[in-house]
Amino acid sequence: MAHEAKDWKIVSQIAWRRTAFLLTCAAGLMLLASCRLDMQVQPKFVPLRENDFYADHRSARAPVEGTIARGQLEDDPLLYTGKVDGKVVDQFPFAITENDLARGRERFNVFCSPCHSQLGDGNGMIVQRGFKKPPSYFEPRLMNAPVGHFFNVMTNGWGAMGDYSAQVPVADRWRIAAYIRALQLSQSAKGGVAPSAQHGMASAGSEHSNGDVKLAQRPAKDKETEAK
């Protein structure tokens, strides 16, 4: 009898352990299933998907009125629009240096020369292949245009030309405008001297600029690198 009781006790322990193991496995599976459900069905709004939480059934909400994204304050009209009091100006928001002109030439050759050509006469490579010809920078209308006009065209586009605001940063647009002006002045220079004060080339725009203009200037480290 004692031997049978001992065997029964062993069997009971084994059965209890199996039961406990199965219960633990079941609980673990339930936890895993619940985690998967939380990840599959997340309490979030999918952009542009209908959502009945709001009266207009739109999940994407408009920013609060007056919200300005970081780095997009653009509180200097001259720097960011080329205008002062709504009028296109003939001055630069920061002093144009030799390095700025070199940068402007490099960016001009990348983004502008395919249409306008490296000479600025409007006979670029894609024009030679049948596309619409842009005006020459040496037409009287553009020779007399303020530099803010060229900045505005690059920013907003003009006629068949789309805007380049996404491809070219603000400071580089001004550098390109300075290089375009240099191209124009090179056609009217006498004795190898370009009238640098003409059309705002000597204007630093200090009267209308603020701290943001410093962001438009090239870092001193870059200028030292180019000088080498």
Buried (B, 14 or more C-beta within 10 A) or exposed (E): EEEEEEEEEEEEEEEEEEEEEEEEEEEEEEEEEEEEEEEEEEEEBEEEEEBEEEEEEBBEEEEEEEEEEEEEEEEBBBBBBBBBEEEBBBBBBBBBBEBBBBBBBBBBBEBBBBBBBBBBBBBBEBBEEEEEBBEBBBEEEBBEBBBBBBBBBBBBEBEEBEBBEEEBBBBBBBBBBBBBBBBBBEEEBEEEEBEEEBBBBEBBBEEBBEEBBEEBBBEEEEBEEEEE
